[in-house]
Structures are given as structure tokens and as C-alpha cells.
Amino acid sequence: MNKKNSAFTMLEVMVVVVVIGILVGIAVPAYMTAVERSRASKAVNNLKALQSAQNHYFSAAETYTNQLVLLGAEVGADFVAMDNSDTDWAYSVPAVAVTTFTLQATRTGGPHNTKTLTVTQDDVWGGTYPL
């Protein structure tokens, strides 16, 4: 009586490993790009909230401020806590004058460490972070 082997050959196993490796090689960079894009979206949303707070502050004080605590008090938010709890971005107001301001988010980790997103009072977006 002949028994037939029903196991995989070494070549078949190696082909499966190569195919899995190719799929992982494609999937991981796409996943990392999606994660980084979501982090950028968070920073954009937070900068928009800070921008809105600056406009509220200007309505009351007729000037802009560089203090996150004053901006938070104006709209009932805690931007200092937001800045402290955000491990991906650091928020600041690097340029402020009576009628102009620039808000900035600086990436604090990952492949884009130290790159920035900025927005001005005129809703002009810039910085070194690739959107």
C-alpha cells in the first residue's frame, strides 16, 4: 500500500513567504502615511481652534495675544492642557502684533520631527510640514 505525502514542498513555502513579504512591504508604508496624515489633521484642527480663539480675543481686546492660556479662557477651552497632552505636536504663537498673528504647530516626533504647520490671521497656511 502506497501512502501519498500531502505536505507542502519547501519551494511552495518560500513562495508564500515572498508573497507575504511583498504585501507587507506595500502595506506598512501606506499605513504609516495614513497615520501621519491623521496626525496632521489633528494639528490642523487644533490650529483652527486656536485661530478662532485669537479672533474672539481680538474682538474683546482689540489686539492679539501670544498666551495660550488667554486664548483658552476666551473660548472656554484649555489650550495649555491640549499642548501638554499632545505628544505629536507642540503649539505656539511665535509672531503676534496688534493686528496680526501667526500660530504654529511643531511636530515633536516621527519622521517629520521639528517640521511645522503655520496659519496667520488671514487664513494663510504654511510651514515645512508636507500636507
C-alpha positions in Angstrom: 0.0 0.0 0.0 1.4 3.4 -1.1 0.9 6.4 1.2 0.9 9.7 -0.6 2.6 12.6 1.1 0.3 15.7 1.3 2.8 18.2 2.8 3.9 21.4 1.2 7.2 21.5 -0.5 10.0 23.9 0.5 9.5 25.8 -2.7 5.8 26.4 -2.1 6.5 27.6 1.5 9.2 30.0 0.2 6.8 31.4 -2.5 4.2 32.1 0.2 6.8 33.8 2.4 8.0 36.0 -0.5 4.4 37.0 -1.4 3.7 37.9 2.3 6.9 39.9 2.4 5.9 41.9 -0.7 2.4 42.6 0.7 3.9 43.8 4.0 6.4 45.9 2.1 3.5 47.7 0.4 1.1 47.8 3.3 3.4 49.2 6.1 4.4 52.4 4.2 0.8 53.0 3.2 -0.3 52.5 6.9 2.5 54.9 8.1 1.4 57.5 5.6 -2.2 57.2 6.8 -1.2 57.5 10.4 0.9 60.6 9.7 -1.9 62.2 7.7 -4.3 61.7 10.7 -1.7 63.4 13.0 -1.5 66.3 10.6 -5.3 66.5 10.5 -5.3 66.8 14.3 -2.8 69.7 14.2 -4.8 71.5 11.5 -8.0 71.2 13.6 -6.2 72.4 16.7 -4.7 75.4 14.8 -8.2 76.3 13.5 -9.5 76.2 17.1 -6.6 78.5 18.2 -7.2 80.7 15.2 -10.9 81.1 16.2 -9.9 81.8 19.8 -7.5 84.5 18.5 -10.4 86.1 16.6 -12.6 86.0 19.7 -9.8 87.5 21.8 -9.3 90.3 19.2 -13.0 91.1 19.3 -12.8 91.7 23.1 -9.3 93.2 23.5 -8.7 94.8 20.1 -5.3 93.1 20.0 -4.0 89.5 19.6 -2.1 87.6 22.3 0.7 85.1 22.3 -0.5 83.3 25.5 -2.4 80.0 25.0 -4.0 80.4 28.5 -5.7 83.7 27.5 -6.9 82.1 24.2 -8.4 79.2 26.1 -10.1 81.4 28.6 -11.7 83.4 25.7 -13.5 80.3 24.3 -13.8 78.1 27.3 -11.0 75.7 26.3 -7.7 74.7 27.9 -5.2 75.0 25.1 -2.3 74.7 27.6 -3.6 71.2 28.6 -4.1 70.4 24.9 -0.5 71.4 24.2 0.8 69.4 27.1 -1.2 66.3 26.3 -0.5 66.2 22.6 2.6 64.0 22.2 2.7 64.6 18.4 2.6 68.4 18.2 3.7 71.5 20.2 1.6 74.6 19.7 2.8 78.2 20.0 2.2 81.8 18.9 5.6 82.8 17.5 4.6 86.1 16.0 2.0 88.5 17.3 1.3 92.2 16.8 -1.8 94.4 17.4 -3.5 93.3 14.1 -1.6 90.2 13.0 -0.6 86.8 14.4 1.0 83.6 13.3 0.1 80.3 15.0 2.4 77.3 14.8 2.3 73.6 15.4 5.7 71.9 15.5 5.9 68.1 15.0 7.6 66.5 18.1 8.3 63.0 16.8 8.2 60.6 14.0 9.7 61.0 10.5 8.7 64.7 10.3 10.2 65.7 13.7 10.7 69.5 14.0 8.7 70.3 10.9 6.0 73.0 11.3 2.5 74.0 10.3 1.6 77.7 10.5 -1.5 79.8 9.9 -2.0 83.5 10.0 -4.9 85.8 10.9 -5.7 85.9 7.1 -6.0 82.1 7.0 -2.7 81.7 5.1 -1.3 78.2 5.7 2.4 77.4 5.5 5.3 75.8 7.2 7.7 73.0 6.5 5.3 70.0 7.1 4.2 68.3 3.9 0.4 68.3 3.7 
